């Protein structure tokens, strides 16, 4: 029945591309179930997170431990697909999981630039308030 449905659909809408058929054919010959395997957990910088490793984070005075599994992460007896899901379960707020667990640093350059602008503005304002201008001097 599925073959008949496939043939009717391919006649109506066109068949699969040659490249897709080649991938499916080679996967069937190799005994592989899917042409795209899940990759192991890793950070954006490519640092591999090996199964069995523990990530430890202090939150609200408690040490929270997350174990890295072959397919996801475990925390408090539950399995999660991502560190972001665990961070949200812990805090109730959306977090970047890698940043929350210290695997990646946040973008700090714009914040530093803003702090430098504030310091420079404060210095200029205090200099003008102290009568530092030569044009306003009294004899």
N, C-alpha and C positions, 0 to 999 in steps of 0.2 A: 504494500500500500504506500509506504514512504517513497519507494522508487518511482511509482506512478505520479505521486504528488510533485516530486522533484522534477521529473521530466516535463510535466505540464507547466510548472513554474519557469523552468529554463527556456521553454519554447515561448512563453509569454514575455518574459523579462530579460532573457539572455542568460548565457551560462557563466560560470566562474572564469576569472582570468587564468591564463596559462600558468602564471607564477603561483597562484593559490592552489591550483590543481597539483602542481609539482610538489609543493610543500605537503599537502595532504597525502599524496601518494608516497612520498619518502617517509613520512611519519608512520604510515600504515606498514611499510616494509620494515622499518626499524623497530616496530613494536612500541613506539612512543605514543602516549595518549593524546598529547596536545602539542602543536608546533611551537608554542610559547610557554616556556617553563617559568615558574615564579622564581625571582631572584632572591638571594639571601638578604636579610635586613642589613642596611648599611647607611652611613651618614652621607650627606651631599658631597662631602670632600672625598668620599670613597673609602672611608675607614670601615672595615668590615666589623659587624657585630656578630660574634660567634654564639651559637646556641649554647646555653648553659651559663653564660655570663650574667652578672647581676648589675643593674643600674641602681644606685642609691641616691635618694633625694630627700632632704629634710623639708617637711611641709607642716606648718602649724605646730612646731615643736615635736613632731614625730618623724622617725626615719621610715621612709617608704621604699620598699624594695621591689624592683621589677625584674623578672627573669626573661631573658631572651630565649625564645623557642625556635624550632626549625621554621614554623609557619606562624609568626606573630610574637606576641608578648603576653606574659602572665603577671597578674597583680591581684592580690586579695582573693585567690581561688578562681578568678575568671580569666578567660583568654580574650585578648584584644588584637585587632588587626594592625593598629598603629599606636605609636607613643602619644600622639595627639589625643586619641580617644581616652587613654589612661590619664593624661594630664587634665582633661575635662572632667573625668569621673572623680579625680582627687579634689579639684578646685571648684568645679561648677562653672568654670569660665573657659572659653576657647583659648588654647595655647598652641604654639608651635611645639610639638613634642620634643624635637631635637634640642631646641633652645631651652625648654623647661628642664630637661635632664642634663644640661650642660655639655651636650655633644656639639653644639654650634653656638658661636657668639652672635649676638644681635648686631644690627647696624648701628654703630656708635658715632661715626664720623659726622653726620648732620647734627646730632645733639651736641657734640663738642664744639662745632662751629657756632651754634646758637649760644652756647655758654660764653665763648670768646667774645661774641658781639655784645652780650649783656655786660660783661666785665668792662669792655672798652667804652660802652655807653655810660656806665656808672662812673667811670673815671672822669669822663668828659663832663658829666653833670655835676660832680662834686667839685671839679676844678672851677667851673663857672660860678658855682654857688659861693665859693670862698673869695670871690672878688679877684680872681686871677687875671682878669682882663686889664690891660694897661690903659685903655681908653676911658675907663671909669674912675681913675684915680683922682682923689681930691687933694688940693695943695695944702 
